[in-house]
Amino acid sequence: MNVTIVDGPTAAALANILPVLLLAFTVELRRTALHRRGPRPGWLIAGLAVFYILFGLVETTMVMSIDGRLLPSKPSDLICAFAIFVLLCLLFALALVPSRNAHGADE
């Protein structure tokens, strides 16, 4: 049984382009510090977490589809996809860490 979502070249292109867009989004998130504003920042952080998880799942799917099929997957595809998903989770966690300049600007 072969499961194909997108063809190989499209999956390869998306697997390269999507992380750049996510990095730009993360830089803007840190620059604007949206997750520290408002009376209920917890909801925004939860929404961002859902966004990053969904983005990670899409990116993982694209990486696994680079050879032109999603299933059956090679072990190397699964390892790479898992590594990318973990790195995306770390990127999200680091985006929420306050910077040193933020404390100095408030004083």
C-alpha positions in Angstrom: 0.0 0.0 0.0 1.5 3.3 -1.1 0.1 6.6 0.3 1.1 9.7 -1.5 0.1 13.2 -0.4 2.2 15.3 -2.7 4.8 14.5 -5.3 8.4 14.3 -4.3 9.7 17.6 -5.8 6.8 19.5 -4.2 7.4 17.9 -0.8 11.1 18.7 -1.1 10.4 22.3 -1.9 7.9 22.7 0.9 10.3 20.9 3.4 12.9 23.6 2.5 10.6 26.7 2.4 8.3 26.1 5.4 11.1 26.1 8.1 12.3 29.5 6.7 8.8 30.9 7.1 8.5 29.5 10.6 11.8 31.0 11.5 10.7 34.4 10.3 7.5 34.0 12.3 9.4 33.1 15.4 11.8 36.1 15.1 8.8 38.4 14.8 7.1 36.7 17.8 10.2 37.4 19.9 10.6 40.9 18.5 7.0 41.9 19.3 6.7 39.8 22.5 3.0 39.2 21.8 3.0 36.3 24.2 3.7 38.7 27.1 0.9 41.2 26.3 -2.7 41.4 27.4 -4.6 40.3 30.4 -4.7 36.6 29.4 -1.4 35.7 27.7 -2.0 32.0 28.5 -4.6 31.7 25.7 -2.2 33.2 23.2 0.6 30.8 24.3 -1.8 27.9 24.0 -2.8 29.0 20.5 0.8 29.4 19.5 1.6 25.9 20.9 -1.2 24.4 18.8 0.1 26.3 15.7 3.6 25.0 16.2 2.4 21.4 16.8 0.3 21.5 13.6 3.2 23.2 11.7 5.5 20.4 13.0 3.1 17.7 11.8 2.9 19.3 8.3 6.6 19.7 8.1 7.1 16.1 9.3 4.7 14.9 6.7 6.6 16.9 4.0 10.0 15.4 5.1 8.6 11.9 5.0 7.1 12.5 1.6 10.3 13.7 -0.1 10.8 10.4 -1.8 7.3 10.7 -3.4 5.3 8.6 -0.9 4.3 8.9 2.7 3.8 5.2 3.5 5.7 3.0 3.6 8.4 5.1 5.2 12.1 4.4 5.4 13.7 4.4 8.9 15.9 7.3 7.9 12.8 9.4 6.9 11.3 8.7 10.3 14.4 9.6 12.2 14.8 12.9 10.2 11.1 13.7 10.7 11.4 13.1 14.4 14.5 15.2 14.7 12.8 18.1 12.9 9.7 17.8 15.1 11.9 18.0 18.2 13.8 21.0 16.9 10.6 22.8 16.1 9.4 22.1 19.7 12.7 23.6 21.0 12.3 26.6 18.8 8.9 27.2 20.2 10.2 26.9 23.8 13.1 29.3 23.1 10.7 31.8 21.5 8.9 32.1 24.9 12.1 32.7 27.0 12.4 36.3 28.0 15.4 38.1 26.6 17.9 40.0 28.8 17.0 43.3 27.1 13.4 42.9 27.9 14.1 43.2 31.7 16.4 46.2 31.3 13.8 48.1 29.1 11.1 47.8 31.8 13.2 49.4 34.5 
